[in-house]
Amino acid sequence: MDAKPIAVIVDDSKPFLMYLSILLNRMNLEVLPVNNAAEALEIARVTRPHLITMDMMMPEMDGLKPFVQSVLIRCSLTCRSS
């Protein structure tokens, strides 16, 4: 049996995390809800999710900074320097 695609949901709103988790579970995704961007980056490094949804305005770190960090991490794993 194939593994479900993984989705990481990042939001500081617990009701929104629950709502989106239910929605994505119904779409047959394994959902990993997280309430801060730093934890999401660590989970993304380990699980290599198929989908990440992220709140753009969170207290500790906005959604753009971890996105850029994850792109740089992915690039360092897959890109070659000249």
PyMOL commands that set and color helices and strands:
alter all, ss='L'
color gray80, all
select helices_A, chain A and resi 14-26+37-47+64-78
alter helices_A, ss='H'
color red, helices_A
select strands_A, chain A and resi 6-10+30-34+51-54
alter strands_A, ss='S'
color yellow, strands_A
deselect
rebuild
show_as cartoon
